[in-house]
């Protein structure tokens, strides 16, 4: 019970930071470009530093834990389900459908996943496989599709160059490389006078993303676009209900996980959609309200389903 209360406190902290962003926008602090600047800084500077800082200290065995297969295939499954439902019912255009897929499968592994892994699961390193999976696989694919669909063209050269345009992926891979070299040489290869500034910049990523998200709420009404409501509700159900069920089935029957590992797989699958999805939507100026409302709904409902999972499996 104490761990569950601590996790709910984590949700409260996140909500307060989002509210600060909303108030700042309402009071016009930072001017009309504040949200745009925060999104750009977090996407290109702070978030890559955060990924590097987290992964550089992780052991490769934790980063590539077998639970990554559960996270990958459960996320892939809900993404495919959304595409099928979109083809049958929603008929969203390709960029918006891509945002819908990311809304369905992208886990908030940083600002919600880390406190939940710490307070409920007792091991913050459990989110490392999710970080790697999302930044090395789903993010490059999603942003490649957004590149192609917003620019109206795609080529092999564009796809091959895509990783060079993904600061988050670059930060992730550099962090893994440093982790590997640290283990090989037996000491930290990056000196503190270089590592500390990276850590300081990385620490600003989550607040900037959350405040930018809060700023996006000012002057708009959630779920105002009636045509998107069915799709928004669908992505929230896929994210908070269907994905944990698939994760349980894969973890229990396919991977043979039991006890804490099984519990961790299901709880982490119930994390809400990451604010990064809104960051990507803002980067390409597509599906902004869809991304925002999907994140908001899944974030509000996620604690309920995590509490249910904790009550059943813990």
Secondary structure, 3 states (H helix, E strand, C coil): CHHHHHHHHHHHHHHHHHHHHHHHHHCCCCCCCHHHHHHHHHHHHHHHHHHHHHHCCCCHHHHCCCHHHHHHHHHHHHHHHHHHHHHHHHCCCHHHHHHHHHHHHCECCCCCHHHHHHHCCCCHHHHHHHHHHHHHHHHHHHHHHHHHHHHCCCCHHHHHHHHHHCHHHHHHHHHHHHHHHHHHHCCCCCCHHHHHHHHHHHHHHHHHHHHHHHHHHCCCCCCCCHHHHHHHHHHHHHHHHHHHHHHHHHHHHHCCCCHHHHHHHHHHHCCCECCHHHHHHHHHCCCHHHHHHHHHHHHHHHHHHHHHHHHHHC
